[in-house]
């Protein structure tokens, strides 16, 4: 086990053999069942879990990382899958994982309108995550999430977040907590498990509380 790391000098983490992310002096933080954050993660999986699994397998990305990023990006709209798929940020990022339009043609789509297709959007977003994973300095999901969010790894502004990672607000902590919660819930049969937690539902229609999210910073 490599031990705790942080290439940017802030709060450190380590990836455990079971995929959980341990934060130094904190253990393995995770969103708690019954919270809005947990419900948004569960509903995002119920909406698009099959697409996350397919893209994760295709590009070699842990599926819990894809789910965590998707929940961070558009989970607040997860009560309505159509709205989650059609989400557009103030800077123009599109869809479930909030892919910037210029990435459409760069990753094989004909134009940005195809990013409103959840399967294509999640495929491109996961491909970007896979590319970010190749950055040897990233050190796992927290660093990869900063690269995904801003295109850069470190910040020199100590007030941005506790990690010194160049990401919106505390993006790295949120994805750590969703990754850990997904693993603790058991990703095999995860959709059924989460639906049981939330109660009986029909298809993807689940009423959840929608909480406003921060305005996104400019992305790649």
Helices and strands as residue ranges (DSSP letters): E 13-15, E 21-23, H 36-59, H 63-74, G 75-77, H 81-86, H 103-106, G 112-116, H 118-133, H 141-150, H 171-185, H 190-198
